[in-house]
């Protein structure tokens, strides 16, 4: 298995009374509450964490969000470009730039090709559908974004893999009569594609295309359903079964010296759910396209937001739901192996560690423990359907 | 009613005054409610035909129908399909924009035009918002801006700020329809938000008598915007209605119908 570090570079320094009075902490919170000197320190700290990860074998994920306290990575290709030159060894995943908000996928393809060359072929390209406040910050129509996302992916793929001069694209959502990106990507035919979704029809399409499927905090059942949908779609299309490297999961994670430390600091990550997603109704349950009209009565009556959020945010509960890995290194390794078994196999675990109120120092300690004590326990695991006890015995015998 | 590939739900009221006139109502963010009190009053002055735009009410929303260009041609098709030879079009809010576009195109049957708090043109500077952003503004603020007094909202009728009316009195079916309407409006109107940058250059082509009705308390689009809009339509009359907001037909049905009737009766040749 592989471990990845995903940090959103949050800005948890806005006074509580301001956040409590704000209708939304994304999209409309004035940027006078963001001190650029503090932001500069945060960028330095997180880039230092990335360099540490490069040294110890933890891969790196960047993303972007806009106009809010949850994320200072305003442009994933910019940040990923910086990471490409700061690091030398690990894979770099941009998950991703908001392709349903970006007006020209050809520019996205060119930016990614540039980063792939800069990093000498260490780039992975991730796609996210986006929604909610991002549609407002980017003034992008929230309707039909699934169709728009697929057309953008198709155009990006064709731009990355066409090497014989300009081609023309006149689609439903994007028009570009003269596509010819320079440079072309370092990896041939192109960097691997990833996508973050738990939407079952979308997971099925990822399966047919062989795109890595990432779930974000989906817990055991939802993740299993998504991966099953992926596998079933491949089987129905007559395609070979996917390897575990096609599956990925992002969870809150803190590796402590002790279980107590893991849970105590892990609890600081919950700020992400309790504070950083506060959003106004017009950006959530009343945003067009946010819910199927047939579901509107239940959502509007219950006051539910766009997606159900966990209500019990105690770290131990999050661990129990498979949304957080926290404890001492052995505990975390056991939790991850258990997760792998329950979801039917997975290769990539994306740790959201530097989140909420977790400090730079705390994050670095967790990464070092993860690399030194957790990662080795996740190597050469038995096939998911095998009898693990027998397999361990065989491996021990072979080692002798 | 079927217009090309589009099947439209149509609300009709018989002409109770025997005028022989046809009044084509082009709705705003939601279809005309059959419960709206102004309907019976207006039906004394002509037969009412009120289609639901594709994707609104019970009209199916075809996959590729998502621009104002589509809606303009849907309504030119409606004019073709109506048996009457002379039709008065009355467009409300978002439907006022459609009606203005249709009138700019012109149609031999279009006889008179009434625009009620229409959107559709950009008049202010690049840093001035002419039209409140319906999707980015809180429901409470929309309601405050849309109504002179939200208590005037007739039961079962939902104008701008309808979210604030969600409660036990609203049925599941109404909610599903409102959600559908809201999604459809977004397809047509997200960006540029509720206007066509070119329309103001062509309003001079409207060649039929036009009445521009405006609620005095409208803060979705202000009466000042309305006066400037009307000034671009040759010979149009501007009719402010006191103690009404964005939906004068719902807040002051009697006054609204009297004013519209005066205009259409004046067309009696």
Boltz contact constraints between the chains, C-beta under 6 A:
constraints:
  - contact:
      token1: [A, 136]
      token2: [B, 136]
      max_distance: 6.0
  - contact:
      token1: [A, 141]
      token2: [B, 190]
      max_distance: 6.0
  - contact:
      token1: [A, 143]
      token2: [B, 186]
      max_distance: 6.0
  - contact:
      token1: [A, 143]
      token2: [B, 187]
      max_distance: 6.0
  - contact:
      token1: [A, 280]
      token2: [B, 138]
      max_distance: 6.0
  - contact:
      token1: [A, 282]
      token2: [B, 138]
      max_distance: 6.0
  - contact:
      token1: [A, 286]
      token2: [B, 163]
      max_distance: 6.0
  - contact:
      token1: [A, 288]
      token2: [B, 182]
      max_distance: 6.0
  - contact:
      token1: [A, 288]
      token2: [B, 183]
      max_distance: 6.0
  - contact:
      token1: [A, 288]
      token2: [B, 186]
      max_distance: 6.0
  - contact:
      token1: [A, 289]
      token2: [B, 183]
      max_distance: 6.0
  - contact:
      token1: [A, 293]
      token2: [B, 176]
      max_distance: 6.0
  - contact:
      token1: [A, 293]
      token2: [B, 179]
      max_distance: 6.0
  - contact:
      token1: [A, 293]
      token2: [B, 180]
      max_distance: 6.0
  - contact:
      token1: [A, 294]
      token2: [B, 176]
      max_distance: 6.0
  - contact:
      token1: [A, 296]
      token2: [B, 175]
      max_distance: 6.0
  - contact:
      token1: [A, 296]
      token2: [B, 176]
      max_distance: 6.0
  - contact:
      token1: [A, 296]
      token2: [B, 179]
      max_distance: 6.0
  - contact:
      token1: [A, 297]
      token2: [B, 172]
      max_distance: 6.0
  - contact:
      token1: [A, 297]
      token2: [B, 175]
      max_distance: 6.0
  - contact:
      token1: [A, 300]
      token2: [B, 166]
      max_distance: 6.0
